[in-house]
Amino acid sequence: MKKSILFLFLNLFFVSCDQKDCCVIPELSVFHGKWKLVRVTNGFAQLDLLDEAIGYEEELSINAETKTFIRKRKGSPEEKSAFQKGIQGDLDAHILLDENMYHWYNFEEWRGANHLVLYQKSILGAILADGSSYYYLQQ
C-alpha cells in the first residue's frame, strides 16, 4: 500500500513539473494574443481609414512567452521577428530584433474598446516624422 501511494505521489509530482502554468513574460503580457487591424490614420494627410476601407486585412500574433511577433497580411509574405519592449526617441517602443526596426506604441480606447496602436515601422535609432498609426483590436 505504501509503495502504491509513493508511486502515485511521484507520478503526480513529475507530471506537474512537465506542465507550465503560465510563462508569459509579465512586462510583455499587454501585447500577448492575436490582434486585428481595424483602423489606419495617415500621419501627413490625417486620413482615417476604417475596416474594409483600409484595403487589406492584417493580423498580428504576439507571443509573450516566446517573444515572437508575427504580422500576417492577406496577399503578402508573413513577417516574423523576435521582439522586446524598449525606448526609442524617448518614447515606448516595440522593437523587432530580427529586422533592426521598431514601432512606437501606445494603447488607446476607441469605439469603447482598448486598442494597440503601433506607429509606422522605422529603423532603430531613426525618428520617423508624420508616419501612419495602425490600430489593432485584440481578438
VMD Tcl script that draws the C-alpha trace (Angstrom):
set ca {
  {0.00 0.00 0.00}
  {2.80 2.39 0.93}
  {4.53 1.64 -2.38}
  {1.32 2.42 -4.29}
  {0.87 5.76 -2.52}
  {4.53 6.65 -3.06}
  {4.26 5.68 -6.74}
  {1.12 7.81 -7.15}
  {2.72 10.78 -5.37}
  {5.89 10.60 -7.51}
  {3.82 10.28 -10.68}
  {1.82 13.39 -9.83}
  {4.98 15.27 -8.94}
  {6.72 14.51 -12.25}
  {3.62 15.18 -14.35}
  {3.10 18.56 -12.67}
  {6.73 19.50 -13.39}
  {6.21 18.98 -17.13}
  {3.32 21.44 -17.35}
  {3.87 25.17 -17.09}
  {1.03 27.11 -15.54}
  {1.97 30.30 -17.30}
  {5.17 31.51 -18.80}
  {4.03 34.81 -20.31}
  {6.71 37.38 -19.55}
  {4.91 39.92 -17.30}
  {6.34 43.06 -18.94}
  {5.18 41.77 -22.37}
  {1.78 40.43 -21.28}
  {-0.11 43.50 -22.57}
  {0.88 42.51 -26.13}
  {0.12 38.78 -25.83}
  {-2.51 37.44 -28.24}
  {-3.98 37.97 -31.69}
  {-4.73 41.49 -32.91}
  {-6.76 42.53 -35.97}
  {-6.09 45.76 -37.86}
  {-9.23 47.92 -37.75}
  {-8.04 51.49 -38.40}
  {-5.18 53.32 -40.11}
  {-4.57 57.04 -39.61}
  {-2.25 58.56 -42.18}
  {0.21 60.86 -40.42}
  {0.70 63.51 -43.13}
  {-2.81 63.80 -44.57}
  {-4.61 62.72 -41.35}
  {-6.88 60.45 -43.41}
  {-8.71 57.93 -41.26}
  {-9.32 54.55 -42.91}
  {-11.61 52.08 -41.13}
  {-12.19 48.35 -41.56}
  {-12.73 47.50 -45.28}
  {-11.63 50.99 -46.41}
  {-8.07 50.09 -45.31}
  {-7.85 47.96 -48.47}
  {-6.25 44.88 -46.92}
  {-6.62 42.54 -43.95}
  {-3.85 42.26 -41.39}
  {-3.43 40.31 -38.18}
  {-0.69 40.33 -35.56}
  {0.15 37.29 -33.45}
  {2.24 38.37 -30.50}
  {3.53 35.64 -28.23}
  {4.81 36.98 -24.93}
  {6.06 33.51 -23.95}
  {8.45 33.12 -26.88}
  {8.93 36.88 -27.53}
  {7.70 36.39 -31.11}
  {5.95 38.96 -33.31}
  {4.19 37.74 -36.48}
  {2.43 40.01 -38.97}
  {0.09 38.35 -41.49}
  {-1.23 40.50 -44.30}
  {-3.50 38.85 -46.84}
  {-1.58 38.51 -50.11}
  {1.86 39.29 -48.61}
  {4.60 37.12 -47.09}
  {4.40 36.61 -43.33}
  {6.76 38.80 -41.28}
  {8.24 37.18 -38.18}
  {10.67 38.59 -35.63}
  {11.79 38.28 -32.04}
  {10.68 41.37 -30.11}
  {11.14 43.25 -26.87}
  {9.97 46.47 -25.24}
  {12.33 49.38 -25.27}
  {12.71 53.13 -25.73}
  {13.36 54.95 -29.00}
  {13.42 58.74 -29.17}
  {12.22 58.96 -25.53}
  {9.02 57.01 -26.34}
  {7.93 53.44 -25.60}
  {8.89 51.18 -28.48}
  {8.05 47.70 -29.66}
  {11.44 46.58 -31.03}
  {11.65 43.98 -33.80}
  {15.06 42.46 -33.14}
  {15.41 40.36 -36.32}
  {14.55 43.35 -38.52}
  {16.51 46.02 -36.63}
  {13.29 48.06 -36.66}
  {10.81 49.44 -34.12}
  {7.27 50.75 -33.73}
  {6.37 53.35 -31.16}
  {3.32 52.04 -29.37}
  {0.55 53.01 -27.01}
  {-2.87 51.76 -26.00}
  {-5.88 53.89 -26.85}
  {-9.56 53.50 -26.17}
  {-11.58 53.86 -29.35}
  {-15.16 52.76 -30.06}
  {-15.46 51.52 -26.47}
  {-12.52 49.10 -26.68}
  {-8.82 49.28 -25.88}
  {-6.61 49.16 -28.99}
  {-2.92 48.56 -29.50}
  {-1.68 51.46 -31.62}
  {1.57 50.92 -33.50}
  {3.23 53.85 -35.20}
  {4.75 53.26 -38.62}
  {7.81 50.99 -38.52}
  {11.21 52.70 -38.51}
  {14.88 51.71 -38.37}
  {16.35 51.57 -34.86}
  {17.90 54.92 -33.95}
  {15.96 56.85 -36.62}
  {12.98 59.12 -35.92}
  {10.13 58.94 -38.42}
  {8.01 62.08 -38.71}
  {4.42 62.06 -39.99}
  {4.13 58.28 -40.13}
  {0.84 56.43 -40.03}
  {-0.73 54.93 -36.92}
  {-2.18 51.40 -37.04}
  {-4.97 50.46 -34.61}
  {-5.31 46.79 -33.65}
  {-8.20 45.25 -31.72}
  {-7.42 42.16 -29.65}
  {-9.30 39.07 -30.83}
}
mol new
graphics top color blue
foreach p $ca { graphics top sphere $p radius 0.5 }
foreach p [lrange $ca 0 end-1] q [lrange $ca 1 end] { graphics top cylinder $p $q radius 0.2 }
display resetview
